[in-house]
Amino acid sequence: MFDLEPKKPLYRGIAALAGLVLLGLGLGPILSHGDLFYKNWFGEWVFAPFAIIFGLVIVWGALFKPEILGKSTQTKR
């Protein structure tokens, strides 16, 4: 649907910002209350270390491997 080039700086910056948001959502409950879980917008419990790891992977991908942020290169047969 969208034909975005993941190597452009704007898209990499947006992905890094999204990763930092996830990182903050995971670190917030741990640092403020010592809780390993927090409730998301839907009222479901989220394991905070998972959010931290996922955020770090997104930031790492945006900084060093932007091609993993784009669509797959597999061809349909």
C-alpha positions in Angstrom: 0.0 0.0 0.0 2.7 2.5 1.0 5.9 2.5 -0.9 8.3 3.9 1.8 12.0 3.8 1.4 13.3 2.9 4.9 16.8 4.3 4.3 15.5 7.9 4.2 16.4 9.9 7.3 12.8 11.0 8.0 11.5 7.5 8.2 14.5 6.3 10.3 13.9 9.2 12.7 10.2 8.3 13.1 11.1 4.7 13.7 13.7 5.7 16.3 11.2 8.0 18.0 8.6 5.1 18.1 11.3 2.8 19.6 12.1 5.4 22.3 8.4 5.7 23.1 8.3 1.9 23.6 11.5 2.1 25.7 10.0 4.8 27.9 6.7 2.9 28.3 8.7 -0.1 29.5 11.1 1.8 31.8 8.5 4.0 33.3 6.8 1.4 35.6 10.0 -0.3 36.5 11.8 2.9 37.6 8.8 4.6 39.2 7.1 1.8 41.0 9.3 -1.3 40.6 6.5 -3.1 38.7 7.3 -5.5 35.9 3.8 -5.0 34.3 1.8 -2.0 33.2 -1.6 -1.6 31.7 -1.8 -0.4 28.1 -4.5 1.7 26.5 -6.9 -1.2 26.2 -6.6 -2.2 29.9 -4.5 -5.3 29.2 -1.3 -6.1 31.1 2.0 -5.7 29.3 5.3 -7.2 30.4 7.6 -4.1 30.7 10.9 -5.9 29.8 9.3 -7.0 26.6 8.4 -3.4 25.7 12.0 -2.4 26.6 13.6 -5.1 24.3 11.1 -4.4 21.5 11.9 -0.6 21.7 15.7 -1.3 21.7 15.3 -3.5 18.6 13.4 -0.8 16.8 15.9 1.9 17.7 18.8 -0.4 16.7 17.1 -1.1 13.4 16.5 2.5 12.7 20.1 3.5 13.4 22.1 0.5 12.0 19.9 -1.7 9.8 17.1 0.4 8.2 16.3 -2.3 5.6 14.6 -4.4 8.3 12.1 -1.6 8.8 10.9 -1.8 5.2 8.8 -4.4 3.4 10.1 -7.8 2.5 11.8 -8.4 -0.8 10.2 -11.8 -1.4 8.5 -12.2 -4.8 5.1 -13.8 -5.2 4.8 -16.7 -7.6 
